[in-house]
Amino acid sequence: MSTTRTYAVRRKRSVPERIALHIRKYWRLHLLALPAVILLLLFNYAPMFGVMLAFQDFTVDGGFFGSKFVGFKNFEFMFETNDAWRITRNTVLYNIAFIGVNVSLSVLLAILFNELYIRKLAKTLQTLIIMPNFLSLAVVAIIAYGFLKGGPDGLINQLMKATGGQQRDWYLYKPIWPFLLVFINAWRGVGYGSIVYVASISGISQEYYEAAVLDGASKVQQARYVTLPHLKKIIVIMLILNIGSLLRGDFGLFYNVTQNNGRLYEVTDVIDTYIFRALKTNPNTGMSAAASFYQSMAGLVLVIAANLLVRKIDEESSLF
């Protein structure tokens, strides 16, 4: 009898029982999280139902369930075009440059902010550097046009004239645009990206720095041997997450800032801008959904692959 009772007490609860017990125990926390969960389901998971558009010849009359199923036909336009290699190359190379430059500068800025003894100055500089992130790319395009427009009114041409340099119509000069787009992207994103690293640095125990000072370490050595090792995990996690957008281009940057100039397509055209122009001439909901689905799935595969690679090298630094 005692053995049976002991077994009954020690019997492992089933999953539904454990869930019900957890909800009864923490019902206040679940109630607090309920609005956020509902919003997540409505705006993040429910729209995933629209993925089926990528495999249909969608019509308004037919709707989701009455439209003709066409398989992978909607994906063909991206791969059969002669421009497929160019737009894929540009998208991947630009994103690699964006990730490398932005992460490096964000970490450097975070370290510099941490070394400023006047905290009000550090906060002020951080605010000023973050502000470009909140500018619309349409506004950034207007600012860029003021600098780059041809003729004597362009600010760069005025500078060239004053220094004896060659004046150009910069919207027709392809070599400058890869560097210019990387610069603009960094100008907008580095300040905002540094917030994560500033928060991580603030969590490092001061005892490590005090020990380094006692050993005679300089500021550069403290950053190299104390700060960077502690930032390694968050840097790797941010890199893994950024890899997921390797096949997504910043539409506003590549379309607005370049003024959609056809003479620059060789160095500025990416998957998103190419699809947009294709859909302007041939409006097709299925093609748009197929392009978005392809980019999302490619991003998912890249994130999983990058995480597996990191896990093999250093399991503690992996995302999952």
Buried (B, 14 or more C-beta within 10 A) or exposed (E): EEEEEEEEEEEEEEEEEEEEEEEEEEEEEEEEEEEEEEEEEEEEEEEEEBBBBBBBBBEEEEEEEEBEEBEEBBBEBBEEEEBBEBBBEBBBBBBEBBBEBBBEBBBBBBBEBBEBEEEEEBEEBBEEBBEBBEEEBEEBBEBBBEBBBBEEEBEBBBEBEEEEEEBBEBBEBBEBBBEBBBEBBBBBBBBBBBBBBBEBBEEBEEEBBEEBEEEEBEEEEBBEEBBEEBBEBBBBBBBBBBBBBBBBBBBBBBBBBBBBEEEBBEBBBBBBBBBBBBBEEEEBBBBBBBBBBBBBEBBEEBBBEBBEEBBEEEEEBBBE
